[in-house]
Amino acid sequence: MVQHNQLKKGDVLSVAQIAGIQGAKITSQLIPLCHSIPLDKVNINLKLDANRCAVVIEATCHSEGKTGVEMEALVAASVTALTVYDMCKAVTHDIVIEEIGRA
């Protein structure tokens, strides 16, 4: 259903991608003591894995700042996954979010 845009809430992958980008931008508001970092780039890559009936999410962030952007990338991936869940839960509640971490 995701592949053919047949869900009631719309294009799951596009909406989830936008949500992930927004999540990266507000990381310091969500995570206590996390520094606000000016992001130069946020990339959210979503791939459908038909064999596992899954959406594989990869989030990367880039900044010219002195600190790392791993928290922004982790938040981006998490928000992306939560958005996929939210948009698909009307069809099934058997969705599992797993393996969020640094690659």
VENPE-V890286 format. One record per pair of residues at least 24 apart in sequence whose C-alpha atoms are under 10 Angstrom apart, sorted by the first residue. I is the first residue (numbers start at 1). J is the second residue. Records with the same first field share a line. If there is no record, write none. Layout:
BEGIN
I->J, J
END
This chain:
BEGIN
1->88, 91
2->48, 53, 54, 55, 84, 87, 88
3->47, 48, 50, 55
7->87, 88, 90, 91
8->87, 88, 90, 91
9->86, 87, 88, 90
10->87
11->84, 87
12->80, 83, 84, 85, 86, 87, 88
13->44, 45, 46, 47, 48, 55, 57, 80, 81, 83, 84, 87
14->44, 46, 80, 84
15->80, 83, 84, 87
16->44, 46, 57, 76, 77, 79, 80, 81, 82, 83, 84, 85, 86, 87
17->42, 43, 44, 45, 46, 57, 59, 76, 77, 79, 80, 81, 83, 84
18->43, 44, 76, 79, 80, 83
19->44, 76, 77, 78, 79, 80, 81, 82, 83, 84
20->44, 45, 57, 59, 72, 73, 74, 75, 76, 77, 78, 79, 80, 81, 82, 83
21->59, 60, 61, 72, 73, 75, 76, 77, 79, 80
22->75, 76, 79, 80
23->72, 73, 74, 75, 76, 77, 78, 79, 80
24->59, 60, 61, 69, 70, 71, 72, 73, 74, 75, 76, 77, 78, 79, 80
25->61, 72, 73, 75, 76
26->72, 75, 76
27->69, 71, 72, 73, 74, 75, 76
28->71, 72, 75
30->75
31->71, 72, 75
34->71, 72
35->67, 68, 69, 71
36->67, 69, 72
37->62, 63, 64, 65, 66, 67, 68, 69, 72
38->62, 63, 64, 65, 69
39->63, 64, 65, 69, 72
40->64, 65
42->72, 73, 76
43->73, 76, 77
44->73, 76, 77, 80
45->77, 80
46->77, 80, 81
53->95
54->95, 96, 97
55->81, 84, 97
56->81, 99
57->81, 100
58->100, 101, 102, 103
59->102, 103
60->102
70->101, 102
71->101, 102
73->101, 102
74->100, 101, 102
75->100
77->101
END
